[in-house]
């Protein structure tokens, strides 16, 4: 099930678009599925790290929640009672999300200005930390995988700062697809 959303995350967030969710079923996860549906979509498309989106004509925007999830997994892999690099990264994500919570409800122009002032410097610090950490951790460890994923997605991840109409993550789409994910095992053997 492919899900496409447009509009604001909540009615209190100003947006010139309607809140629309479209479900598009295909029996595969092939890159041709979103290509066929979207055609030559000329705008932003917020996505996870799936490589199949790379061939689309849309400008791809990354999802900070997906990057954050990798560091949460690395945090869980740390020895009990120890703090480490994953903790630093998670705290940095918290700072980014704290800014987003303070600008919720502002106009896109006000969001853009706030992100340029507050978020862009935090992202620069985070990128410098990622570059340094990439050379200090083993790539097959949980923290190494989290750092590598985030660096591969970096250009897309920081793109939400390009416009006040973009979100920091695609959690709205994740919530829209959740009923299918939860029901997947329940529906496994049903044929109607």
N, C-alpha and C positions, 0 to 999 in steps of 0.2 A: 504494500500500500504506500503510495507516494502522497505526501500532503503538501499543499501549497497554501500559504496564508498571505493576506495583505492587510493593511490598516494598522491601527494602534492596538497596543496590548490591552488597554482598558478604556472604558468610555471617558475617563477623566483625562486621558492623554490626548492632546489635540493632534489631529491628523486629517489631511485633506482626502484620505481614502476611506472607503467603507471597510468594515471588518468582515472579511470573506475568508472562508476555509473551503478548499476544494480537495476532495479525495479522488485519486486516480489509481485504479488497480491495474497491475501488470503481474504476470506470473514470474517475473524475474527482477533482479536488481541491476540490470544492464544499464550502462550509461545512455543507451538509446531512449530509455523511458522518459527522463526529463527533457531530453533533446526533442523528442517527438511532441511532447506536451507544450513546451515553451517556445519552440521554433527559434526565431531570432529576437528573443526578448532583450530590449535595449537598455535595461535599467539594472538596479542592484538586485542581487539574489543572495540571501543569507543562508549559509549551508554549513554542514559539518565537514569533516576532513575527507569525505569520500572522493577519491580521485576522479570518478566518472563525471563530476561537475566541470572539470577543467576545460572540456571542449565546448562549453556553452558560450554564447555571445554575451551573456550578462556579465556585469562586474560583480565578482564574488566577494562576499563579506563573511568573515569567519565567525564562529560562535565561541565566545569566551567561556561559556558553561562547559563546553566539550573539553577545552584546554584545562580548565580548573579541575574537571573530573579526573584527568590523568594525574594531577598532583595529589588529589585526594587518595587515589589508589597508591601512589608512592608513599604518602603519609601512613597508610595502613600497613605498608610493607616494612616500615621502620621498626626497630626493636621497641618493645613496650617501655614507656617512660622516657624515651629519647626524643629530642627535637633535632631537626635537621633542615636540609635545604627545602624539602617539600613544605615544611611549616612556613618558611619564609615566603615561598611562592603563594601559598594559600592566603597568608595575611595580605600579600600584595593584591590578590584578586579581591579580597574583602574591601580594600581601599577603593578599588575601581568601582565595585558595586555600590559602595557607600555614596560615591559621587553621583552615580545613576539614580539612586533613591532620592537624593536632594534635588535633582533637576526634573524629576517626574512631574508632569503637569505643565512644564514650561513650553513655550513655543519652540518650533524647530530652530529658529534663529538664536534664541536664548540658550538652548541646549548646545548648539554648535559653539557658541562663545564660551560657555562654561567648560566644555570638553577641551577646547584649545588652551584655556588657562590652567585647568586642573588635571585633566586626564592625560594629555599629551606628554607632560613631563614625567608622570608616573609610568607611562608606557616606555619612555626612553630609558628610565632606570631599570625597568623590568627586562628590556631587550639587552642592556649591557650585562645584567646579571645572568641572563640565559647564555649569552656568548661566552662569558667567563666560565660558567658552570659546565657547559658542554665539553670543555677541555679538561674538566676535573672529575667527571663521573664516568663510570663504565657504561657503554651504550645499551647493554642488555639488562641493566638493572631497572627497577620501576622508575626511579628518578631520571635515569638516562633516557628512557623511553618518553617520559613526560616532557623533558627538555627538548628532545629531538622532534616530537610531534609539534610542540609550540613553535619552535624555530621554523619548521617546514610550513606552518600555517601563518607565520607572523604577518606577512603583508596583508593577508585577508583579515587577521584578527584586529589589526589597528585601523582598518578601513572604516569602522563605525564612527570614527572621529571626523570623517569627511563630510558628514551631513547630520543635522539634528533630527532628521526623519528616520535615521537608522537606529537599530537597537544594539545593545551590547551582546546579545545572544539570541538564539532562535528558540528559546523556551516556549514561546507561544505555539510554534509548530510541534514541539515535543509534547506539550500537553494535549494538543489536538489529536496526535497519533496514539497516545497512551492507551485508550480503550482497545485498540487493535493489538497492541503489544501484550496487554494483560490477558486479553481473550484468546491469544494465539494457541495456547495449550488446551484451553477449553474447547476450541473449535476443531482441534486436530483431526478427530475422527467423524465429525459431522459431515453429512453429504447433502444437506439441504439448507 
